[in-house]
Amino acid sequence: MQNSTQAENAWRILFLLFLANLFNFYDRAIPAIIIEPIRLEWSLSDFQIGIIGTAFTIVYAIAGLPLGRMADTGSRRKLMGWGLAVWSGLTAANGLVSSFWGFLLVRMGIGIGEASYAPAANSLIGDLFPAHRRARAMGIFMLGLPLGLLLAFFTTGAMVKAFDSWRAPFFIAAAPGLLLAIFMFFIREPMRGAAESVRISQEKIDKPIRRVLAIPTFGWLVLAGLSFNFATYACNSFMVPMLQRYFLLPLQQAAVATGLIVGVTGLIGLTLGGWIADKVHQRYASGRLIFAALSLIVSTVTTGYA
């Protein structure tokens, strides 16, 4: 009975969503890798470098609210398709700008495009897979994060060296995203709630944002996500420049070293994370939350020690 609620095309769509997520994080990682040559060309301060990531994150967070609402009420495949096309096109535009302010504005536009993807993709996965397989599916989907970062850190430095320009990676990265955007429009979406064993009447989902915000657990998840990403983006934004400035590594070696630190460990963690979360949840109702909390404690302690 549990398998009967899974969509027939669930794994095919999940693979497409995974690929788009991979290039989502690939595109997002490029500025952190080539920021040192940009700093030198435009004589930027570290404060300006930090502003690039901060502006992207703020726009991404704010845009996620209305775009998440659109994912609840509209066509998720169209939202993902147009979002992917926008952020991929603007990624190419990042390679054309000639000033800090132009670069910053384009990155903010990319933040809006990328903000359309996660809500729609998560909603779609929820309708493709039943509850007992959802964490595993989300684990596969989120593999796009470490693999995208790993691919970006391993290839961007080589592109800069091969073309003798920090602009080249932006043009190259845009092409697969635009191609994937076309495939998004052909996704056959399941009915909303198709994978749920319990049906909820329409009356019970009025004012969904207010109802979600009223759940204490949701508030703690938001706070945890905020704290985690604050530390993660700060570390990732300055990891490559730190290795270049203080350890005198060339760009390509600094990028590869960061890729090993960020990508390989993330790949292992996410591969096992979804499987462990499902197993723990089968034994304890709050098992997933406990597992997540323990994981954050480990990351906090090790980041502080480093």
N, C-alpha and C positions, 0 to 999 in steps of 0.2 A: 504493500500500500504506500510505503514511503517513496518508492521510486516513481509512482504514478503521477506525482505532481511536478516532476522535473520536465522542462521543455525538451522536445526532441532535438532542437538545434542549439541547446544550451552550451555545449562545449565548443562548437564552432564560433558562436558569438563571443564566448569568453576569450577565445584565442585572439579574435579581432580587437576586443576591448583591451586585452593585455598588450598587444602591439602598439595601440594608440597611447596607452599609458606609458609604455617604454619611451616613446618619442616625446611624450609630455615632459618627462623628467630629463631626457636627453637635452631638449631645447632649453629647459630651465637651468641646466648646469653650465652651459657654455660660458656665460658672463663670468662666473666664479673662476673659470679656468684661464681665460684670456684677459682678466682684469688688469694684470700688471702691465702688459704692453699698452693697454688703453690708458692707464694712469700716466705712463711716461709720455705718450703721444699728446695727451690733452692737459698734462700737468695737474692731475687731480690730487686731492687730499684723501686720506683714509676715510674721513667723514663723508665725502662725496661718494666714495666706493660703497660705504655702508648704506647711503641713501638709495642707491639703485635697488638693492635687495629689499630694503624697508618699504619703498614705494610700491614695488611689485606685490609684496605680501599684503599690504593694506588694501590695495585695489582688489586683489584676488579674494580677500576675505569679505569685503563689502559687496562685490559683484556676485559672490556666491549665494547670497540670500535671495535676491530676485530670480537669479538663474535657477536656483534650487526649486523655487516655487513654480517656475516654468516647467521644470522636469517633472513635477507632480501633476501638472494639469495638461501639458502639451505633448508633442511628439518628441520622444527622447532621441530617436535616431537623427532627426533633423537638427535638434539642439547640439548633439555631439558632432554631427557632420559640419555644420556651419562654424561651431566653435573651433574645431580642428583646422578648418580652412583659414579662419581668421588668425589663429596664433601661429600657424605655419607660414602664412603670407607675411605677417609682421616679423617673424624670425628672420626671413630673408631681408626685410626692410632694415633690420638692425645692422646689417652689413653695409648699408648705403649711407647711414647718417654720418655727419661730419662734426658733431659737437656733443658735449655731455648732455645738454638739455634735450636734444633730439633723441639721443640714445635712451634717456630716462623716460620720455613720453612714449616711445615705442614699447619699452618694457612694460609700462603701465597698460598699454593696449593688449599686450600678450597676456597680462594677468587677467584681463576681462575674458579673453578667449579661452584660457585654460580653466577659468572658474566655471565654465559651462559644462566641463567634462565630468568631473568627479560626482556631482549630484546625480546626473543622468545615468552614468555608468553603474553607480551603486544601486540606484533604483531598479535598473534593468536586471542586474544580477540577483536582486531580491525576488524578482518575478520568474527568473530562469531556474533557480535552484531552491529546493526545500530547505527548511531550517537546519536539518542535521548535516547538510553538505555545504551550507552557506559560508561558514568560516574557511573551509578548504578552498572554495571558489574565490573568496576574497583574498586568500593567501596567494593564489596563483595570479590573480589580477594585480595585486600589489608587488609581485615580483618585477613588474615593470619599473618600480622605483630603483632597486639596487642594480638591475641589469641596465637600465637607462643611464644611471650615473656611471656605472662601470664602463659602458660603451663610450660615453662622453669623455671620461677622464683618460681612457686608453687611446682614443682616436683624435681628439681635438688638438692636442699638442703636435701630433704628427701632421695634421692638416696645416697648422700654422707654419710648421717648418717646411713642408713641401711647397706651399704657395707663397711663403715669406710674407704672410699677411694674417692679422687676427680676424679679418672679415670673412675669410673663406669658409670657416665652419658654419657660419650662419646660413650661407647660401646652400651648402650641401645638406644641412639638417632639414631645411624647409621642404625638400623634394619628397621624401617618403611620407611626411605628414600630409601633404596635399593629395598624394595618391590614396592614402588611407581614408581621407575625408570622403572620397567618392564612394568607397565601399560602405561607409557608415549609412548612407542614404538607402541602401538596399537591405538593411537589417529587417527581419520580420519579427516585430515585437510581440511578446506574449501579452495576454490580458493582465491588467493590474491586479495583483493579489493571486495570480494563477498558481503560485507555488505554496500558498498558505493553506494549512489544514483547517484553520478557523476563519470564518468569514465575518467581516465587520460591516455593519450597516452604514449607509451614507450619513445618517444622523450622528454617528459617533465620531466622525472625522471632520466635522465642521471646525473652523478656526484651528487648523493643524499646528501652526507655528506656536500659538499660545499654549496649546495642549502639550507640545513637546517641551517648551521652556518650563512648564510647570512640573516636569519630572526631575526630581533631585539628582538622579543618576546622570541625566543628560548634562546638567550643569557641571558636575564633576568631570565628565568626559571632555567638555569644552575647555575647562580650566587645565586639564592634563594635556590636551592637544596644544593649547596656547603655550604652556611652559616648555613642552617638548620641542616644538618648532622654533621657539625663541632661541633655545640653545643650539639646535641643529643648524639652523640657517646661519647663525653667527659663526659657528665653527667651520661650516662648509664654505662660506664666503671668503674666509681669510686663510684657509688651509694651504692652497697653492701659493699665494703671495708670501706666506710665512716661510715655506720651504725654499722659495726663491731668494728671499731677502736674508734670512738668518742661517740657512744651511747651504746657500749659494748653488742650489740645483738649477739647471736649465729648465725651461718651461715644460718640455716633454717629460723629463724625469720627475719633476714635481707633480705633474698631473697624474702620471702612472702610480706614483707612491700614494697620492690621495685616493685614487681609484681603488687601490688595494685596501686602504683603511675603511673607506666609506662603502664601496660596492661589494667586496667579497664578504665582509661581515654581515652586511644587510641581506645579501643573498642567502647566507646560511640561516640567519634569524627568521626571515620570512618564509623560507621553505619549510622549516620545522614549526614555525609559529602557528600557522593555520591548523596543522595536524594536531599539535599539542592542545590548542584551544578547544578543538572539538572533543578530544578525549577527556579533558578536565571538565568540560561542561556536562558530559554524560554522567559524571560522578557527583558534581556539585552545581547547584543552580547558578551560583555566582562565580563559577570557576573561571570564566573568561576574564572577568574583572580582576580577580585575584592574580591570575597569570600576568595580565597586563601591568598591574601595579608592581609586582615583583620585578618584571622586566625593566620598568622605568627606574626602580631603585638601583638595579645593577648598572644601568647606563649613567645614572646620576653620579654614583660613586666613582666609576671608572673615568668619567669626563673630568670630575674634580681632581682626581689623582694625576691625570695627564697634564 
